[in-house]
């Protein structure tokens, strides 16, 4: 893992720390996720946000045909 030094306004850092803490991640993880997203990097499942981790696997029992019918009816 490489280190990166950034110059960021102190108030932005404070808000970023609060935001990251509320989501159970570090500012470093947050920046890495953002940079990976804008750079087009493949997502790393071990670095998913807590929200994504909580949702993983919830649609395994989903009926895809029912969903297709729902979309077709909604967007006619």
SEFI-358005 format. One record per residue (C-alpha): residue in one letter; x, z, y. Coordinates in pm, whole numbers, plus 50000, padded with zeros to 5 digits. Each point is the difference from the previous one (the first is absolute). Layout:
! SEFI-358005
@res:A; x:X; z:Z; y:Y
...
! end
This chain:
! SEFI-358005
@res:X; x:50000; z:50000; y:50000
@res:X; x:50140; z:49900; y:50339
@res:X; x:49969; z:50200; y:50320
@res:X; x:49862; z:49858; y:50324
@res:X; x:50029; z:50147; y:50348
@res:X; x:49717; z:49927; y:50242
@res:X; x:49942; z:50091; y:50363
@res:X; x:49639; z:50110; y:50044
@res:X; x:49822; z:50184; y:50279
@res:X; x:49969; z:50373; y:49923
@res:X; x:49621; z:50001; y:50038
@res:X; x:49969; z:49712; y:49751
@res:X; x:50216; z:50191; y:49753
@res:X; x:49784; z:50311; y:50036
@res:X; x:49680; z:49800; y:49940
@res:X; x:50158; z:49818; y:49705
@res:X; x:50104; z:50331; y:49841
@res:X; x:49645; z:50138; y:50034
@res:X; x:49853; z:49678; y:49860
@res:X; x:50239; z:49999; y:49704
@res:X; x:49945; z:50370; y:49926
@res:X; x:49622; z:49954; y:49996
@res:X; x:50046; z:49726; y:49741
@res:X; x:50248; z:50187; y:49783
@res:X; x:50295; z:49774; y:50065
@res:X; x:50319; z:49997; y:50202
@res:X; x:50063; z:49794; y:50311
@res:X; x:50270; z:49819; y:49803
@res:X; x:49749; z:49902; y:49731
@res:X; x:49756; z:49888; y:50267
@res:X; x:50261; z:49782; y:50175
@res:X; x:50122; z:49857; y:49669
@res:X; x:49644; z:49911; y:49898
@res:X; x:49938; z:49834; y:50336
@res:X; x:50326; z:49805; y:49998
@res:X; x:49936; z:49890; y:49642
@res:X; x:49654; z:49879; y:50097
@res:X; x:50112; z:49799; y:50301
@res:X; x:50303; z:49864; y:49814
@res:X; x:49788; z:49890; y:49705
@res:X; x:50170; z:50225; y:49746
@res:X; x:49832; z:50066; y:49668
@res:X; x:49817; z:50334; y:50004
@res:X; x:50154; z:50287; y:49808
@res:X; x:49728; z:50200; y:49821
@res:X; x:50209; z:50318; y:50022
@res:X; x:49979; z:49984; y:50382
@res:X; x:49624; z:49945; y:50030
@res:X; x:49818; z:50209; y:50253
@res:X; x:49795; z:50295; y:49872
@res:X; x:49678; z:49807; y:50066
@res:X; x:50116; z:49708; y:49784
@res:X; x:50113; z:50236; y:49724
@res:X; x:49660; z:50171; y:50000
@res:X; x:49821; z:49665; y:49967
@res:X; x:50219; z:49854; y:49726
@res:X; x:49801; z:49925; y:49687
@res:X; x:49656; z:50067; y:50148
@res:X; x:49878; z:49645; y:49933
@res:X; x:50108; z:49971; y:49637
@res:X; x:49639; z:50031; y:49883
@res:X; x:49861; z:49773; y:50275
@res:X; x:49766; z:49718; y:49898
@res:X; x:50153; z:49691; y:50164
@res:X; x:49695; z:49784; y:49934
@res:X; x:49777; z:50253; y:50175
@res:X; x:50238; z:50002; y:50295
@res:X; x:50000; z:49618; y:50016
@res:X; x:49619; z:50000; y:50002
@res:X; x:50002; z:50260; y:50276
@res:X; x:50238; z:49788; y:50212
@res:X; x:49803; z:49681; y:49936
@res:X; x:49675; z:50167; y:50105
@res:X; x:50153; z:50164; y:50305
@res:X; x:50170; z:49691; y:50138
@res:X; x:49732; z:49736; y:49938
! end
